[in-house]
């Protein structure tokens, strides 16, 4: 049997699986018609989502950060025609859009509804030294250590920590090893971090700007999208030297036999798994591993072989891994007009606005409008999230987790001191807000040891690979689309003959220009 007749099954339809399908069809002998994407949900894209409408409310669970040196990601999107103009690529569209709407936040941190002075990151000399030391210490010495184990408690009251933690969604108890990777990987952004400099944004939400074009590209090449197909187990032949996947078990007791020439790529774990959407009147419900197909699957696989990783550090402590987001849809421009005048940023140029005296540590983002292709000119949306959803609000005497969309906006308006301004809009039913509980959203930052994430291609693997945020990629950073696409390149180019190599991680930590700029910025 020739390689071109091999079938490849992709478990999950996030950006890692979609990228794998592109590279398989483009750079190997595998035919598009022999690629099968098995997705348990009704929509593709994983964490790169965007949905809803003007009447029911739009919904974005969260946005993934982009920057110019996502080498694998932009390589992928340079091949994909954009949603609205097939004569230009998604990459070119995105770069052109970001050159027009340049990221330059003028109201990054707020306190008492006023913009904070960010001329200094507020770091002591000792704290600067600890940050520098963190970039040089070997990662293996940081196994299971938290950020709060590395820094003094005063560090968590600095401007630097407020900016860092809310931009990347780190918590005090997050892995200091992951923080180290971020410091090394994004050292070129430190100088402009306070204004979100260097960040690139897509024209619309990432589902419409990235996922829809990818799916269209793949379907045109015969790739199969098998929706509603949940993989619940995978059988392997395991020996001391080789590991071979042999059988796929689906939810409905259907089975897919893997021939000796077939392959399977597995997305293990998920940050948006078991999310629940609330409403204007009701809070979302928090779910856990019991309702999570992807985490249950990884737990089953991990019991078969220690080389398949250890999911427990990432999914067994939902209270430390969760946060809540919300998307507001307004049939009115009052809020956006106020924020534009207050912040000094036109829509799409400001990025995160964080309220430092919010008990929930609430942040909002006002994207360029429209954020959805089907969004009318008179409809406005914005997104927000809270890192501490179990704390009682400053105005609404409930935890964020207990709040409806209406209550979350009341808390926001209180902090911005615009309750009277927004009251007529609320009473006229011109606003909706959809809150979302995400139990695993910060799971990739949990303290872990080397080996807890399996290698993309485990030792001895003959026909399978792991993909996504919970497969190990040396030097790169989780919670980025770049990480996911890099796992796709590693899987495809590692298991198949190709004249392509995995693109190296951008090495800004060894560039004196960025190092000097970062050190100057940290010492301000």
PyMOL commands that set and color helices and strands:
alter all, ss='L'
color gray80, all
select helices_A, chain A and resi 3-5+15-27+32-34+71-77+90-100+125-136+139-142+147-150+153-157+159-168+176-185+187-195+206-220+289-291+293-304+306-308+312-315+318-321+334-343+400-402+405-416+419-427+443-445+481-495+508-510+512-522
alter helices_A, ss='H'
color red, helices_A
select strands_A, chain A and resi 8-11+35-39+51-53+57-59+66-67+109-111+114-115+199-200+224-227+231-238+243-250+255-257+263-267+276-277+323-330+352-355+362-365+380-386+431-438+454-455+464-467+471-472
alter strands_A, ss='S'
color yellow, strands_A
deselect
rebuild
show_as cartoon
